[in-house]
Amino acid sequence: MQIGIIGLPRCGKTTLFHALAGGEKAVATFSAGPLKIQTAVASVPDARLDVLSAMFKPRRAVYAKVTYADVGGLDKGVGKTGLPGPFVNQIGQMDAFVHVLRAFDDPSVPHSEGSVDPLRDRAILDTEFLLNDLGIVERRWERVDQSIKKGAPDREQAAKEKALLARLKETLEAETPLRAVALSAEEEQSLRGFGLLTLKPMLLVFNVGEGSRAPDFESDSAKIAIVALNARLEHEIIELSTDDAALFMQEYGISELSRTKVIRLSYDLLGVQSFFTIGEDEVRAWTVRKNATALEAAAAVHTDLAQGFIRAEVVSYHDLVELGGMNEAKARGRLRLEGKEHTVKDGDIVHIRHSN
């Protein structure tokens, strides 16, 4: 899972990037002129994995991973001439965006627009992404149109694509993000390589300071979620020891770190969930889409397991912990044998029986 963190200059975006990365250092940097992306791979916090590790005492515990990308250089006007192709290719690979909106006032850090107005700032980058997407859609529409006129080999498919692009173009010209368009699974698949930025789910993060608060604002889309947090405070907590961090959080009344909030909301936006595998060597968390089949879960672990799939042994996390172990779960009939089409639920412990 890759999440791009965007925002206008001096909104606290890089501070949040370091807080979400949990102290992990950037592992890669990409530059295209003034535009820059640095990425870090972080473990997804999951208390359930900690409990399972304590129960089974494996040699190691492996958390699910998320890649955070700090997308720098975005400001008013970047979308008018079109973002550089290599840059769009990079951020087009993101599964979702976290848009950091400055909701704190700090005279020592002047706002690029001269005043603090998070809803205005949201509209600025929305507009830049809309302009970028409109350019992509228009160019593709023209190529498809020319292909049809020249006698495209598959005129029916080309006509379907042209009609879809016309819908997208009309939406963008109405200044509406593409995430508002109802698309079939086939249409979504056909658009994946286009790098359309307004098609991606968005988490709006109101970055507040001490004594400030986020504006009253409700999500206007099923693909948009909202959270308010203090990025600087959260970054400071990450730098502390476990004990000191607990005391710090207690003092400031923080019940949950932003890392956990952002991950949970991102999972919901993207429609994904976690399941676990257990063995003597490791206890591991895996990420799959919600309502994934047992066969899809097998493929997430290894393609060989999917190819040689026989049955899946499945027990829910709640049942396993409540009963105290696998033997007890099996004796009480909570450990089930399921086929390929079984729907895996969040927190399930899955063992794949296979022929390979």
N, C-alpha and C positions, 0 to 999 in steps of 0.2 A: 504494500500500500504506500503510495507516494502522495504527500500533501504539500502543496505550495503555499508559502506564507507571503502575502502581498500587502501593500499599503503605500501611502504617500510617504515622502521623506519625513524623518523625525516623528514617526507615529509610535515607535517602540517595537517595531516589527522584528528587528534583530535581537532585541532583548527577549522577546517572546520565543524566538527561534531557539536561543540558548536554554531557556527554561523548559521548553517542550522536549529538547534533545536530551534533557536530564544530565547535562554535564558532558555528553559525548562531543568530541571535537569534529569539525567539518572534515569529511573524507574526500570531497571533490569540489572543485570550483570551475565554473564555466563563465566565460566572458564574451560579450559581443558589443564592442564599443563601451558606452557608459553603463550598459545593462550587465548585471552580474548575478550569478546564482551560486550559492554554496549549499552543499547538502550534508546531512548527518543522519546516520542510521541509529535509531534508538529502540530499546526494548519497550514493549507495550506493558505497562503495569497491570497485573492481574492477581488479585489476592487469592483467587481460586488455585492458581498454579503454586503459590506458596503453601497452601494447605495440602495439596496433593504431594508436593515434595516432602513435606514433613511426615506424611503418612507412609510413603513408599521408599523414601531415602535413596533416590537414585544417585548415580555418580555426578549428574549435572541436571540443572533445570534450564530449559530453553524457552524463553518468552517469544511471543510473536514479535515481528519487527515492523517498524514503520520508518519510511524515509521522509525526513522533513527537508524542504528546500526554501532557503531564504532568498526570495526573488527581489533583487535590488535594482534601482534605476528607474522605477516606474513613477511617472509624474504627469501632470497635465500636458497633453499634446503628443504623447508618445505614440498614440494610435493613428494620428492623422495621416502620416506617410506610410503606415504599416510597420509593425515590429519586424526586426530582422528575422529571416526565415529560420536560421539555426536556433535563435532564441525562442521563437514560437514552437519549434520542434521540441525543445527542452521542456518548456512549461506545458506544452500540449500533452506531454506524457503523464502529467499529474492526474490523480484520481479525483482530487477535490482541491479547493482553495480555502485558506483561512485568511480573511480580509481583516487586517488590524486597523481599527478606526480610533484615532486619537480623541479621547474624552477627558484628558487632563490638561490643566493650564500650568505652564512652567515658563516664566519670562526668560530664563537662561537658555531655553531651547525654543527659539522662535518657530512658529508654524509656517510652513511654506506658502500657505494661503493667507497669512496675516491674522487669522483668528481660529479659535477652536469651534468646529462645526462638523461633527462626525457624519451626519446625514449628507451634508454637502460633499464631504470627502468620498463617501461611498459612491455618490452619483458621478464624481469625476472619473474614478477608475472604471466604473460600469460603462461610461461613455467611451473611454479609450478601448476597452475590450470589445464593445459593440462595433466600433469603427474598424477594428482589426478583423473581426469576424465577417463584417459586411464585405470587406475587400476580398477575403478568401472565397466567400460564397459567390460573389459576382464574377470573379475570375474563373471559378469552376463552372458556373452556369454558362459562361461564354464558350468554354472549351467543349462542353457537352452539346451545346446548341450547334456549334460548328461541326462536331462529329456527326450529329444527326443529318445535317444538311449535306454532308459528304457521303452519306450512306453508311452509317455505323453498322458493324456486323450484327449487333444485337440491338435493333431499334427499339424493341419493347422495353428492355432494361434501361437503355439510355433515356427513353421518354419518362420512365418512372423516376429516374434520378433527377431529370430536369424539373419535373413537377415538385419533387421534394425540395430542391434548391430554390424554386420559386416561392414555396411556403416560407422557407427560412429567410429569404431575402425580404419578403413582405414583413415578417416579424421584426427583423433588425431595423428596417426603415421606419418602423413604428416605435423605435427606441425601446424595444422589449428584448430582454435576454432570451437566448434560445432554450434555456432550461424551462421556460414556460410553455414550450411546444410539446404537445402530446405525440410521442414517437413510438412506433412499433419496435419490437426487438430487432427485426430485420433492418429497419431504418437506422436505429442506434448503431448497429454493427457496421453499416455502410459508411457512417460518418466518423468512425473512430480514428482514422488516419488523417483527418483534416486539421486537427489541432484547434478546434473551435472552443474558445475560452469561456464564452458565456453559456456553454452547454453543461459545464461542470457544476456539481453541487458546491455550495458556498456556506462556510461558517463565518458569521460576522462576529468579530471580537471587539467589544468596546473596551479599550484600554483606559481604565480609570486611575486616578491618583488618590492620595489621601484627601478626604473631604470632598471629592467629586463623585458624580454618579452618572450612569449611562442615561441617555434620553429614553423616554417612553417610546417603545418601538416594537411592533409585532411583525413576525415573519410574513412576507407576502407570497411565499411559495413553499411547496412541500420539500423543495430541494435547498431551502435556506434555513439554517438554525442560528440562534443568537445566544451569546454568553457575554457577561461582563467580568473582567478580572483586572488585577493590578500586575502588569508584566514585570515591573521592576521588583516588586515585593516577592513575586514568585521566583524570579531569577536569584534573588538573595537567599531564599530558602534552599534552593538547589545546591548552593555553595556550602551549606552547613552540614555538620555531622547529623546522623539520624536522630540522636537524642536532642541536640540543639534545635534541629528543625521542628521536632514535635513540640518543644517548649515555645518556639517562635510562633508556630501556627496556633497554639492554644492562646497565646497572648493577644494575637490579632483576630481571633475568632474565625480562623480558616479551617473548615472541616474537610476540605478536599483540595488537592493540588490541581492547578490548571491542566497539567499533563493528563490526569485522569478524566477531567471534564471534557477536554478537547477530543481525546480518543473516543470516549463514549458517544459524544455527539457526532463525531466523524463516522464511526461505525454505523450509527443510525442513518445518517445521510446517505452513506454508500450502500446500505442494505447488506452489511456483512456481519459475521458473528465468529466466535471462537469455539473450537472443540479441542480435546486433549488426547494425546497418546501416552501410554505408561509402559515403562520397561525398566529392567535393572540398570541399564546405562543412562537413561534419561526420561524425564517427564517433560513433554513439549506441548506448547500451544500452537495451533494452526488457525489460519483465517480462511473462511469460505463465505460464499454468499448465503444470506438467509434462505431457508428452505432448500438448501443443497441436498442432493441425494447422497447415500452412502458411497456410491461409485465416485461422485465428485470429491468426497472427502478422501477416498483412497487415492485418487489422482493428485490431490494436494500434497499428500505425503510422498508418493513416488508413482510414476507412470506404470512401473512394473506391477504394483499392487492393484491398479485399476485393470490392467490387462489380464491378470490372473485371478481376479476377484471371485471368491466362492461365497463367503458370508461375512457379515460384520457383527462382531460382538459389541453390544451397546449398553451402557448404563448411564443414567443421568448423574451429574455431579452431586445433586442434592441427595439422591438415594445412596450413592457410594459413601458420602461423608456421614450421613445419618446412620447407616448400618455398620460403618467402621472398617470396610475393606471389601475386596473382590469376592473372597470366599463367602462372606456373609451375604453379599448381594446376590450371588449365584444361588445360595441355599434358599433365599427368600423369593426367588423368581424375578428379581429386578434386573439381572443380567440377561439380555435377550439376544437371540440370533435373528438378524435381519437381512433382507435381500438388497439388491442393487438400488431399487427405487425407494428404499426407506428414507424418510426425511430426517436429517440430522438437526438436532436442536442445539441452541446455545448452551455451552457447558457440558455437552455429552462427552463421555470417555469412550473412544472407539478403538477397537482392535480389528484389523482386517485379516481374515483367513484367505489365503491365496495359494495358487498352485505353482508359483514360480520358486 
